[in-house]
Amino acid sequence: MAAGGGGGGRACFVLGASGETGRALLRELLSRRLFARVTLIGRRRLSLPEESGAAVSGFVRVDRDYVAQAAELARAGGCQHFVLQSSRGADLHSPFLYLRVKGEVENLVQAVGFDRCTILRPAVLLCKRQESRPTEWVAQQFLGLVARVFPTAYSVPVETVARAMVATVLQPGEGKVEVLENGAIHELGKAVPQQGA
Ligand SMILES: NC(=O)c1ccc[n+]([C@@H]2O[C@H](COP(=O)([O-])OP(=O)(O)OC[C@H]3O[C@@H](n4cnc5c(N)ncnc54)[C@H](OP(=O)(O)O)[C@@H]3O)[C@@H](O)[C@H]2O)c1
């Protein structure tokens, strides 16, 4: 997600709005009417009844290259604040491809030079996923139970992530780059301050 000012009021765009977090974010943005314009960028047209409205190389391309290129374009277009959903454990030097690629995309987006860049590192996302991902489903069932005892330790609902994203664009930054780990996402996603954009 990225936000910026402009002549016709504040505007933002959402990359991946058809995803689980993206849909939760879109619901949050539309219900709160925070932005004069919300642009969705994706590869397919969304139907939004409720809102009115492979391969390793493939993974690296989508999760790193597309995101970094989108950030470059956004900056060139005047975007001031870029919010990146990364992952807990993101690390440039990780032996695990997933975490390494997340570390790489974090670095690339930071290097773009936004006035402000917020990086969210959620743990396992809790959601009713439309796409079938059996392994993730099993993990979600287990972590959903664990979350009753340790709500902020191992997982986070996508709605909480979405609220945290909105909260971060509404409040003043604490520096050029902010990194929100899972606990901070829970904290920020509890409630969004009531103010217009
Ligand atoms: N799942 C977890 O537990 C977890 C934990 C921590 C961090 N994360 C990270 O959090 C982020 C969001 O996760 P999520 O589960 O909410 O996402 P998701 O449901 O998997 O959605 C991914 C989004 O990316 C789009 N996309 C995928 N391939 C694309 C392509 N080739 N071209 C254009 N768009 C493409 C999808 O569009 P389509 O709808 O068209 O496919 C969708 O909008 C991801 O970066 C993920 O790695 C996930």
The ligand as an SDF file (V2000), in Angstrom:
LIG
                    3D

 48 52  0  0  0  0  0  0  0  0999 V2000
    0.5200  -16.3350    4.4840 N   0  0  0  0  0  0  0  0  0  0  0  0
    1.1920  -15.9810    5.5650 C   0  0  0  0  0  0  0  0  0  0  0  0
    1.0180  -16.5650    6.6570 O   0  0  0  0  0  0  0  0  0  0  0  0
    2.1550  -14.8080    5.4910 C   0  0  0  0  0  0  0  0  0  0  0  0
    2.8970  -14.4810    6.6340 C   0  0  0  0  0  0  0  0  0  0  0  0
    3.7350  -13.3500    6.5940 C   0  0  0  0  0  0  0  0  0  0  0  0
    3.8470  -12.5970    5.4390 C   0  0  0  0  0  0  0  0  0  0  0  0
    3.1520  -12.9640    4.3230 N   0  0  0  0  0  0  0  0  0  0  0  0
    3.3000  -12.1170    3.1180 C   0  0  0  0  0  0  0  0  0  0  0  0
    2.2600  -11.1590    3.1380 O   0  0  0  0  0  0  0  0  0  0  0  0
    1.9380  -10.7660    1.7890 C   0  0  0  0  0  0  0  0  0  0  0  0
    0.4250  -10.8260    1.5880 C   0  0  0  0  0  0  0  0  0  0  0  0
   -0.0020  -12.1570    1.8690 O   0  0  0  0  0  0  0  0  0  0  0  0
   -1.5040  -12.6100    1.5220 P   0  0  0  0  0  0  0  0  0  0  0  0
   -1.6030  -14.0230    1.9840 O   0  0  0  0  0  0  0  0  0  0  0  0
   -2.4460  -11.5830    2.0060 O   0  0  0  0  0  0  0  0  0  0  0  0
   -1.4560  -12.5510   -0.0800 O   0  0  0  0  0  0  0  0  0  0  0  0
   -2.2670  -13.4730   -1.1250 P   0  0  0  0  0  0  0  0  0  0  0  0
   -3.6220  -13.7540   -0.5930 O   0  0  0  0  0  0  0  0  0  0  0  0
   -1.4000  -14.6200   -1.5280 O   0  0  0  0  0  0  0  0  0  0  0  0
   -2.4090  -12.4420   -2.3460 O   0  0  0  0  0  0  0  0  0  0  0  0
   -1.3140  -12.1500   -3.1780 C   0  0  0  0  0  0  0  0  0  0  0  0
   -1.6640  -10.9750   -4.0770 C   0  0  0  0  0  0  0  0  0  0  0  0
   -0.5950  -10.8420   -5.0470 O   0  0  0  0  0  0  0  0  0  0  0  0
   -1.1630  -10.9420   -6.3540 C   0  0  0  0  0  0  0  0  0  0  0  0
   -0.2890  -11.6430   -7.2900 N   0  0  0  0  0  0  0  0  0  0  0  0
    0.2440  -12.8880   -7.1530 C   0  0  0  0  0  0  0  0  0  0  0  0
    0.9520  -13.2060   -8.2540 N   0  0  0  0  0  0  0  0  0  0  0  0
    0.8610  -12.1360   -9.1010 C   0  0  0  0  0  0  0  0  0  0  0  0
    1.3750  -11.8450  -10.3990 C   0  0  0  0  0  0  0  0  0  0  0  0
    2.1200  -12.7250  -11.0510 N   0  0  0  0  0  0  0  0  0  0  0  0
    1.0820  -10.6540  -10.9410 N   0  0  0  0  0  0  0  0  0  0  0  0
    0.3310   -9.7530  -10.2810 C   0  0  0  0  0  0  0  0  0  0  0  0
   -0.1900   -9.9580   -9.0450 N   0  0  0  0  0  0  0  0  0  0  0  0
    0.0750  -11.1440   -8.4620 C   0  0  0  0  0  0  0  0  0  0  0  0
   -2.4320  -11.7400   -6.1790 C   0  0  0  0  0  0  0  0  0  0  0  0
   -3.2720  -11.4980   -7.2820 O   0  0  0  0  0  0  0  0  0  0  0  0
   -4.3170  -12.6350   -7.8200 P   0  0  0  0  0  0  0  0  0  0  0  0
   -5.4880  -12.5430   -6.8760 O   0  0  0  0  0  0  0  0  0  0  0  0
   -4.5960  -12.1720   -9.1950 O   0  0  0  0  0  0  0  0  0  0  0  0
   -3.6160  -13.9610   -7.7260 O   0  0  0  0  0  0  0  0  0  0  0  0
   -2.9460  -11.1900   -4.8510 C   0  0  0  0  0  0  0  0  0  0  0  0
   -3.5740   -9.9450   -5.0330 O   0  0  0  0  0  0  0  0  0  0  0  0
    2.7330  -11.6790    0.8750 C   0  0  0  0  0  0  0  0  0  0  0  0
    3.8690  -10.9920    0.4160 O   0  0  0  0  0  0  0  0  0  0  0  0
    3.1570  -12.8370    1.7910 C   0  0  0  0  0  0  0  0  0  0  0  0
    4.3870  -13.4050    1.3810 O   0  0  0  0  0  0  0  0  0  0  0  0
    2.2830  -14.0370    4.3350 C   0  0  0  0  0  0  0  0  0  0  0  0
  1  2  1  0
  2  3  2  0
  2  4  1  0
  4  5  1  0
  4 48  2  0
  5  6  2  0
  6  7  1  0
  7  8  2  0
  8  9  1  0
  8 48  1  0
  9 10  1  0
  9 46  1  0
 10 11  1  0
 11 12  1  0
 11 44  1  0
 12 13  1  0
 13 14  1  0
 14 15  2  0
 14 16  1  0
 14 17  1  0
 17 18  1  0
 18 19  2  0
 18 20  1  0
 18 21  1  0
 21 22  1  0
 22 23  1  0
 23 24  1  0
 23 42  1  0
 24 25  1  0
 25 26  1  0
 25 36  1  0
 26 27  1  0
 26 35  1  0
 27 28  2  0
 28 29  1  0
 29 30  1  0
 29 35  2  0
 30 31  1  0
 30 32  2  0
 32 33  1  0
 33 34  2  0
 34 35  1  0
 36 37  1  0
 36 42  1  0
 37 38  1  0
 38 39  2  0
 38 40  1  0
 38 41  1  0
 42 43  1  0
 44 45  1  0
 44 46  1  0
 46 47  1  0
M  CHG  2   8   1  16  -1
M  END
$$$$
